Amino acid sequence: MLSPRRKAALICLAIFFVLAALAIYASPVSSTALQARLQTHAEDALYRIRADEWAEVRLEGQVAYLTGRAPSVDAREAAVAALSRADWAGGVVAGGVARVVDETSLANAEEAFSLRAERAGARLTLSGFAPDADAAARISAQAERLFGGQVESDMRIFPGGAPLGWESAVRLLLQELARLDAGVGLIENERVALVGLAANAQTEDAVRAAFETTAGEFRTAALIRRDGGAYEGAVDDEVLCTMLVRAALAGRPVSFSPGLDALTAPARAALRRAGEAFAACSAEPLQVRVREDAGGSDLAQMRATAIVAAMAQAGVDPARFVTSVTPADAARAVSFEVAAFEPVTGEPAGPAGGDAGPDSGTEAQGGAIPPDADDQTEG
């Protein structure tokens, strides 16, 4: 049986632990309250210098992590300095921002200011860049209105990257995509490309007519078909043709059987549709590049030839293609580009089955080609 003195000691100890828990978890100087306060002050600091248009801050304890695409070195340094002064520095319990971790990247003037919009059924998937948070909010709001709230949006901020008339071009793309049963639209720098399926001839004609009016300095192209029909048009812009081929793939992976050059059935169907889009282009050739993997350059070349054969099923002359193999460390497993072909010195070149070509160009689909699984590019 405990003595009165021991009972009093245990009661005091219990009260101490309760008060300690309250101090840690519920008091104004608790760790939870401290982090919430620092988060608010850090966000306010970015807002005051308008860095909130491109930057985000995350607090973990007293450490602030700054992320986003900074428009310049000066803007990044100003944001770091603002966070450092967001709250007073102090001790572990009641201190301020003790350290700022800079995880930002600088906007690249050469990077394509791109946006992708894909309609599948009633749902829209929207991804890419916006020049600022307000523009991203306006575009997302328009998409929600047009598609009844069934929108999945992943817009990132790229300050200063948007060309003149960008928002008008996006609005045009979304409005016309909303008329279609299915479709994919791409915006890259000053070009807009749309490939889609219309319910009837009236819609098909209306979408084409809307795309004949360019938005600002933008060049546009739309390939629209009805179920069972073919795309109509004659696009002579090399960049637009490249974009149309990529859009026609509709994010479907270009997949091969492991270690072989045999395309999977879904890949053949997607490539045939991409071939139909290329058939509507007067620009040529279409360069098909496949990255060398564990199977070596011979397998990569055979895969490139298989891709051409699948696209040629749409009625395209195989002579309009050029194939090449890219090194194992190339960024993309498969890429397409409509561009003049310039052979690499000392390497053979030729149409559909040739074995040379520069390792650069517009990405069509990216991804690894694993040797022990279905080989594919990401859609």
Residue pairs with C-beta under 8 A, 6 or more apart in sequence:
2 10
22 30
23 29
23 30
24 30
24 31
25 31
25 32
26 33
27 33
29 93
29 94
31 61
31 93
34 62
34 93
34 94
34 95
35 59
35 60
35 61
35 62
37 87
38 59
38 62
38 64
38 86
38 87
38 96
38 97
39 57
39 58
39 59
41 86
41 87
41 96
41 97
42 57
42 59
42 64
42 83
42 86
42 87
42 97
43 52
43 57
44 86
45 82
45 83
45 85
45 86
46 52
46 55
46 57
46 79
46 82
46 83
48 82
49 78
49 79
49 82
51 75
51 78
51 79
51 82
52 133
53 132
53 133
53 134
53 157
53 159
54 68
54 69
54 70
54 71
54 75
54 132
54 133
54 157
54 159
55 66
55 67
55 68
55 70
55 79
55 104
56 66
56 67
56 68
57 64
57 65
57 66
57 67
57 83
58 64
58 65
58 67
59 65
59 97
62 92
62 95
62 96
62 97
62 98
62 99
63 97
63 98
63 99
63 100
63 101
64 83
64 86
64 97
64 99
64 100
64 101
65 101
65 103
66 79
66 80
66 83
66 100
66 101
66 102
66 103
66 104
67 103
67 104
68 104
68 105
68 157
69 104
69 105
69 106
69 107
69 156
69 157
69 158
69 159
70 76
70 79
70 104
70 105
70 106
70 107
70 159
71 107
71 159
71 160
72 106
72 107
73 106
75 159
76 102
76 104
76 106
79 104
80 100
80 102
83 97
83 100
84 97
84 100
86 96
86 97
87 96
87 97
88 95
88 96
89 95
89 96
89 97
89 98
90 96
107 158
107 159
107 160
107 161
109 161
111 158
111 161
112 188
112 189
113 129
113 158
113 161
113 162
113 163
113 166
113 187
113 188
113 189
114 128
114 129
114 186
114 187
114 188
114 189
115 126
115 127
115 128
115 129
115 130
115 170
115 173
115 186
115 187
116 125
116 126
116 127
116 128
116 184
116 185
116 186
116 187
117 124
117 125
117 126
117 143
117 173
117 174
117 177
117 184
117 185
117 186
118 124
118 125
118 183
118 184
118 185
118 250
118 251
119 147
119 177
119 178
119 180
119 181
119 182
119 183
119 184
119 196
120 182
121 182
122 147
122 148
122 150
123 147
123 150
123 151
123 152
124 143
124 146
124 147
124 150
124 151
124 152
124 174
124 177
125 151
125 152
126 139
126 140
126 143
126 151
126 152
126 153
126 154
126 155
127 153
127 154
127 155
128 154
128 155
128 156
128 187
129 155
129 156
129 157
129 158
129 161
129 162
130 136
130 139
130 155
130 156
130 157
130 158
130 162
131 157
131 158
131 159
131 160
131 161
131 162
131 166
132 157
132 159
133 157
135 162
135 167
136 155
136 157
138 167
139 155
139 167
139 170
139 171
139 174
140 151
140 153
140 155
142 171
142 174
143 151
143 153
143 174
144 151
146 174
146 175
146 178
147 178
163 189
163 190
163 216
163 217
163 218
164 216
164 217
165 215
165 216
165 217
165 218
166 187
166 216
168 215
168 216
169 187
169 192
169 215
169 216
169 218
169 220
170 187
171 215
172 192
172 210
172 211
172 215
172 220
173 185
173 187
173 192
173 194
174 185
175 210
176 185
176 194
176 207
176 210
176 211
176 222
177 183
177 185
177 194
177 196
179 198
179 203
179 206
179 207
180 196
180 197
180 198
180 199
180 203
180 207
180 224
181 196
181 197
181 198
181 199
182 196
182 197
182 250
183 194
183 195
183 196
183 197
183 224
184 194
184 195
184 196
184 247
184 248
184 250
184 251
185 192
185 193
185 194
185 195
185 196
185 247
186 192
186 193
186 194
186 243
186 246
186 247
187 193
188 239
188 243
190 217
190 218
190 219
191 218
191 219
191 220
191 221
191 237
191 239
191 240
191 243
192 211
192 215
192 218
192 219
192 220
192 221
193 220
193 221
193 222
193 240
193 243
193 244
193 247
194 207
194 211
194 220
194 221
194 222
194 223
194 224
194 247
195 222
195 223
195 224
195 231
195 244
195 247
195 248
195 250
195 277
196 207
196 222
196 223
196 224
196 225
197 224
197 225
197 226
197 227
198 204
198 207
198 224
198 225
198 226
199 226
200 226
201 226
203 224
204 224
204 225
204 226
207 222
207 224
208 222
208 224
208 232
208 233
210 222
211 220
211 221
211 222
212 220
214 220
219 237
219 240
220 240
221 233
221 235
221 237
221 240
221 241
221 243
221 244
222 233
223 231
223 232
223 233
223 235
223 244
223 248
223 277
223 280
224 231
224 232
225 231
225 232
225 276
230 276
230 279
231 276
231 277
231 279
231 280
232 280
233 280
234 280
234 281
234 282
235 241
235 244
235 280
235 281
235 282
235 283
236 281
236 282
236 283
237 283
238 283
238 338
238 339
239 338
239 362
241 278
241 281
241 283
241 286
241 338
242 336
242 337
242 338
242 339
242 361
242 362
242 364
243 362
244 277
244 278
244 280
244 281
245 274
245 277
245 278
245 281
245 286
245 336
245 338
245 364
246 274
246 336
246 362
246 363
246 364
246 365
247 277
248 270
248 273
248 274
248 276
248 277
249 270
249 271
249 273
249 274
249 364
249 365
249 379
250 270
250 273
250 379
251 379
252 266
252 267
252 269
252 270
252 379
253 266
253 267
253 270
253 365
253 367
253 376
253 377
253 378
253 379
254 263
254 267
254 270
254 271
254 307
254 334
254 365
254 376
254 377
255 263
255 264
255 266
255 267
255 374
255 375
255 376
255 377
256 262
256 263
256 264
256 267
256 303
256 306
256 369
256 374
256 375
256 376
257 264
257 374
257 375
258 370
258 371
258 372
258 373
258 374
258 375
259 295
259 299
259 371
259 375
260 299
261 299
261 302
261 303
261 305
261 306
262 306
263 271
263 306
263 307
263 310
264 374
264 376
267 310
267 376
268 310
268 313
270 379
271 307
271 310
271 311
272 310
272 311
272 313
272 314
273 314
274 311
274 336
275 310
275 311
275 312
275 313
275 314
275 315
275 316
276 314
276 315
278 286
278 311
278 314
278 316
278 320
278 338
279 314
279 315
279 316
281 338
283 338
284 320
284 338
285 320
285 321
285 322
285 338
285 339
285 340
285 341
285 351
286 311
286 320
286 321
286 322
286 336
286 337
286 338
287 321
287 322
287 323
287 324
287 335
287 336
287 337
287 338
287 339
287 341
287 357
287 361
288 304
288 307
288 308
288 321
288 322
288 323
288 324
288 334
288 335
288 336
289 304
289 323
289 324
289 325
289 326
289 330
289 332
289 334
289 335
289 336
289 337
289 357
289 359
289 361
290 300
290 301
290 303
290 304
290 307
290 323
290 324
290 325
290 326
290 333
290 334
291 300
291 325
291 326
291 327
291 328
291 330
291 332
291 333
291 334
291 369
292 299
292 300
292 325
292 326
292 327
292 328
292 330
293 299
293 300
293 328
293 333
293 368
293 369
293 371
293 375
294 371
295 371
297 325
297 355
300 325
300 326
301 323
301 325
301 353
301 355
303 375
304 323
304 324
304 325
305 323
305 352
305 353
307 323
307 334
308 318
308 321
308 323
308 352
308 353
309 318
311 321
312 318
312 321
312 352
318 351
318 352
319 351
319 352
320 351
321 351
321 352
322 341
322 349
322 350
322 351
322 352
322 354
322 357
323 351
323 352
323 353
323 354
323 355
323 357
324 349
324 354
324 355
324 356
324 357
324 358
324 359
325 355
325 357
326 332
326 335
326 357
326 359
327 359
330 359
331 363
331 366
332 363
332 364
332 365
332 366
332 367
332 377
333 365
333 366
333 367
333 368
333 369
333 376
333 377
334 364
334 365
334 366
334 377
335 361
335 362
335 363
335 364
335 365
335 366
336 361
336 362
336 364
337 361
337 362
339 361
341 349
341 357
342 358
343 349
343 356
343 357
344 356
344 357
344 358
347 355
347 356
348 354
348 355
348 356
349 355
349 356
349 357
350 356
364 377
365 377
365 378
365 379
366 377
366 378
367 376
367 377
367 378
369 375
369 376
369 377
